[in-house]
Every structure is written in C-alpha cells, then in structure tokens.
Amino acid sequence: MSSAMLDVRPMTKHIGAEIFGVDLDKPLSEQLIGELHEILMTHQVIFFRDQHLSHDGHKRLGRYFGDLALHSGVAGLPDHPEIVAIHADANSTYIAGDNWHSDLSEYAEPPMGSILYMHTLPDTGGDTLFSSMYAAYDALSPAMKAFLDPLTAVHDSNHIYRELFPDIEKTYPRNVHPVVRTHPVTKRKCLFISESKTTRINELSKPESAAVLRLLADHVKDPNFQVRFRWQRNSVAFWDNRCTQHFAVWDYFPETRSGTRVTIAGDKPY
C-alpha cells in the first residue's frame, strides 16, 4: 500500500511489511498513528529497524492503539509492570514463544496486538516466524470452512505455566472462543486456534477434537502463509494478535537474545 508519510515495503504476498521513516520513541501525530494502524490492518505484522525505545516510549507507543494488558503468567518489570522482559541466555532452560501461538488467547478478551523491541541479539539465529490466519482460513476447502465456522474451543494456559512454575500456586485463565473468528476491523474470517493453548473443540468428541486440532495445527505451519523476520539490534515487531500466530526460534543457545514487550488489550472474539 502507499503511504503519505512512510516507506512501506511488503515482505510477502500474505503477511509482513517493513516500515521506514519513523522514530517510534518520539510522540506520533494522529495522522501517523492512523497510517500505522491502516498498514498493520493490511499486513498483519510490521517491522521497524534502528529504533531506540525507552520504557516510557515503548508504553506510549502501545497506548496509541489501546490500553496495555498485563501478562497473567509472567510479571512485568518492577517499575514498569506493563512491560515484560523477553530474555534468553546460557542459563536459560526454556524460552518464551518457541511454539506456534497467539499471545494470551486464553484471556476472555485476548490482546489486540503486541509490540516487541529487541536490543540484544545473537550473531546469527533468533528469528521469529509469523503466520497469517487469514491465509490459513482462506486456503481451506469450502466444506472444511462450513464445518469449522460454528465450532468453539477451549483456550487454556494452566498446563503451560504450572509446568514452568511448579512452585507457584495459581489458577491461570481459561476461556472458550470460536474456532473461526471475525476480525473486528477488517471483518475477514481467520482461524483462532493454537497448538499450545487450544485444548478441546467443544462440539466434538475427545478423539475427534484431537484429530481436528492436529490437522489445523499442522495447517497453520504451511510456509506459504508465513513471513520470517531476521532480527537486528534495535528492531521492533508489531503484530495483530487477532489474525496471526508466531514462533520464536531458539537456535542460538548459549548466546543472548534480549528485549522487552508490551501487549495491547483486545476484545472478545466473535
């Protein structure tokens, strides 16, 4: 798409664009905010290079697009609870996001989006893959679309966080959402299930549910729906959580990869 103020460079046919010509740490005009939102709605995930986001600038950027949501499973920074540290190094036994997922889909109102700022990267590796759930839905046969459209599924994070943090006694969110949701802005249909968080399709028997979820989890991994972002120091990724999934590749151990993320509150899927 053309932009009056920005240099927009699409990365694939289905998803992803790099944006040049903006300093995200500075206050943005209403026109520029509107353009960024329109570009995000078109490309689903947008990337920026050579940014230097302060914590206050990071939060201000997120708030242009909605209220900031707190993470239910991971505490934010001590003085900035809205900001979650994303960090892995030689002492890490796991990393956040090394599975296909939509952030916090287990919330009653899953996030609108996330903004990740990475300031420290390994020499090679540490890419993030993003998959378009519009493209994944559009590629299904008419019969499969008709089958999936009325179904609902359970999104649950308890099995994940209890394994990661066995010493913490806490109940994490669990909610039911449509298997196919309608994007509230674009009105396009997209798949809304994930391999890590979606545990059961309610209208099917247990073995039927497991088979359909396995099929869909494999389907969304099709590289034809994806863009792969190669991080550089001080890069930013801003994705629409409602119509994408992403996967953080952990191929750089024991090197360090570090940054921060804010999450923008969303609405109940329909």
SULTAGI-V306295 format. One record per residue. RES is the residue in one small letter. PSI is psi in whole degrees, 0 to 359 (* if undefined). D_CENTER is the distance of its C-alpha to the mean C-alpha in whole Angstrom. Layout:
# SULTAGI-V306295
res = {RES;RES}
psi = {PSI;PSI}
d_center = {D_CENTER;D_CENTER}
This chain:
# SULTAGI-V306295
res = {m;s;s;a;m;l;d;v;r;p;m;t;k;h;i;g;a;e;i;f;g;v;d;l;d;k;p;l;s;e;q;l;i;g;e;l;h;e;i;l;m;t;h;q;v;i;f;f;r;d;q;h;l;s;h;d;g;h;k;r;l;g;r;y;f;g;d;l;a;l;h;s;g;v;a;g;l;p;d;h;p;e;i;v;a;i;h;a;d;a;n;s;t;y;i;a;g;d;n;w;h;s;d;l;s;e;y;a;e;p;p;m;g;s;i;l;y;m;h;t;l;p;d;t;g;g;d;t;l;f;s;s;m;y;a;a;y;d;a;l;s;p;a;m;k;a;f;l;d;p;l;t;a;v;h;d;s;n;h;i;y;r;e;l;f;p;d;i;e;k;t;y;p;r;n;v;h;p;v;v;r;t;h;p;v;t;k;r;k;c;l;f;i;s;e;s;k;t;t;r;i;n;e;l;s;k;p;e;s;a;a;v;l;r;l;l;a;d;h;v;k;d;p;n;f;q;v;r;f;r;w;q;r;n;s;v;a;f;w;d;n;r;c;t;q;h;f;a;v;w;d;y;f;p;e;t;r;s;g;t;r;v;t;i;a;g;d;k;p;y}
psi = {156;152;140;332;346;153;109;123;98;146;328;173;325;328;142;136;142;141;131;151;21;141;107;345;349;155;138;147;161;322;317;320;316;320;317;320;318;320;319;318;328;316;350;325;134;147;147;142;162;48;153;82;120;166;318;321;323;314;319;317;313;319;345;336;0;177;154;136;145;145;132;336;342;129;146;182;149;317;357;76;342;348;127;133;133;109;138;142;198;343;358;138;351;166;159;130;14;49;158;126;165;129;128;38;346;351;153;325;88;155;149;318;177;148;114;127;120;121;342;125;151;166;320;157;185;21;163;133;141;138;135;119;345;307;322;317;315;331;349;154;156;322;319;321;314;324;316;329;318;359;155;158;154;131;124;136;359;319;334;306;331;330;321;323;68;339;355;121;104;144;129;165;149;122;162;132;160;144;325;117;159;125;130;341;306;340;14;149;146;155;142;66;158;152;325;330;334;117;340;136;121;325;358;159;166;311;324;315;314;321;317;318;323;316;314;322;321;322;316;348;359;123;342;343;2;160;143;123;122;107;147;163;137;42;158;137;133;112;150;108;342;338;17;160;160;164;121;122;124;76;20;3;135;21;170;137;123;142;196;156;140;152;133;126;151;215;170;127;146;*}
d_center = {22;25;24;27;26;23;23;21;20;18;17;18;19;16;13;13;15;17;18;21;24;22;22;19;21;24;24;23;25;24;25;22;20;21;20;17;16;18;16;13;14;16;13;10;9;12;13;16;19;21;20;21;19;21;20;22;20;17;17;19;17;14;17;18;15;16;16;14;13;15;13;16;16;16;18;18;20;24;24;21;19;16;15;14;15;14;17;18;22;25;25;22;22;18;15;12;9;12;11;9;7;5;5;9;10;13;14;16;14;10;9;9;6;6;9;10;13;15;19;20;19;22;24;22;19;16;14;10;10;8;9;11;11;14;16;15;17;20;21;22;26;27;28;25;23;26;26;22;22;24;22;20;19;18;15;16;15;19;20;17;18;22;22;20;22;25;28;26;27;24;23;19;17;18;18;19;17;18;17;17;15;17;14;16;17;17;19;18;17;14;14;12;12;11;14;13;13;15;19;21;22;24;27;27;29;28;28;27;24;23;25;22;19;20;21;18;16;18;17;14;15;17;17;18;15;13;13;13;13;16;16;19;20;19;16;13;10;8;6;6;4;8;9;6;5;6;9;10;14;17;20;21;23;25;24;22;18;17;15;14;11;11;9;11;12;12;15;16;15;18}
